[in-house]
Amino acid sequence: MITADTIRIRYAANIAFVAEEEPATTVSDFIDQLHTAAENFGMARFDTDELENAVTYLSDAASSTDETERAVLLKRAAENLAYVDDLADEYRLMV
């Protein structure tokens, strides 16, 4: 089962590197770091559509009171983050 915390734990280190911060310890902080990472990726000329979508899906999931809706939103967020590790590796080579 996908949860916001499993997503955070899975991607926190790479997102924190790109956001130039320590890894997020809360989902709220992770969402903020995703937004910052998307901006930093964008400045490096990376396509950030999927990251921005992930921010929206995670934010909506965090505020959803419907379990089914939350599960769908979290699944979409995870799908949009599928290539973050590869992007972060490329970003590391540039900085």
C-alpha positions in Angstrom: 0.0 0.0 0.0 1.3 3.4 -1.0 1.3 6.1 1.7 2.5 9.6 1.7 5.2 8.5 4.2 6.4 5.7 2.0 6.7 8.1 -0.9 8.6 10.6 1.4 10.9 7.9 2.7 11.6 6.6 -0.8 12.5 9.9 -2.4 13.5 12.2 0.5 17.3 11.9 0.0 17.4 12.8 -3.7 14.8 15.5 -3.4 16.6 17.0 -0.5 19.9 17.1 -2.5 18.2 18.9 -5.3 16.4 21.3 -2.9 19.7 21.8 -1.1 18.2 20.9 2.2 18.3 18.1 4.8 15.9 15.2 4.0 12.3 16.0 4.9 11.0 14.3 8.0 7.3 15.2 7.5 5.1 14.9 4.4 4.4 18.7 4.5 8.2 19.4 4.5 8.6 16.9 1.7 5.9 18.6 -0.4 7.7 21.9 0.1 11.1 20.4 -0.9 9.5 18.9 -4.0 8.4 22.3 -5.0 11.9 23.7 -4.4 13.5 20.8 -6.3 11.1 21.4 -9.2 12.3 25.0 -9.4 16.0 23.9 -9.2 15.5 21.3 -11.8 13.8 23.9 -14.0 16.7 26.3 -13.7 18.9 23.4 -14.9 16.6 23.0 -17.9 15.0 19.7 -16.8 11.3 19.0 -17.6 9.5 19.5 -14.3 5.9 18.7 -15.2 5.9 15.4 -13.5 7.4 16.8 -10.3 4.9 19.6 -10.3 2.1 17.1 -10.8 3.5 15.0 -7.8 3.3 18.1 -5.6 -0.3 18.6 -6.5 -1.2 15.0 -6.0 0.6 14.8 -2.7 -1.0 18.0 -1.5 -4.5 16.9 -2.5 -3.9 13.5 -0.9 -2.8 15.1 2.3 -6.1 17.1 2.5 -8.4 14.3 1.3 -10.8 12.7 3.7 -11.8 10.0 1.2 -9.7 6.9 1.5 -10.3 5.8 -2.1 -9.5 9.3 -3.5 -6.4 9.5 -1.3 -5.1 6.1 -2.6 -5.6 7.2 -6.2 -3.8 10.5 -5.6 -0.9 8.8 -3.9 -0.6 6.3 -6.7 -0.5 9.1 -9.2 2.1 11.0 -7.1 4.3 7.9 -7.0 4.0 7.4 -10.8 5.1 11.0 -11.3 8.1 10.5 -9.1 9.2 7.3 -10.9 12.2 9.0 -12.6 13.3 11.3 -9.8 16.3 9.2 -8.9 17.6 9.3 -12.6 16.9 13.1 -12.7 18.8 13.6 -9.4 21.8 11.6 -10.8 21.9 13.8 -13.9 21.6 16.9 -11.7 24.5 15.7 -9.5 26.7 15.5 -12.6 25.8 19.1 -13.5 26.6 20.7 -10.1 
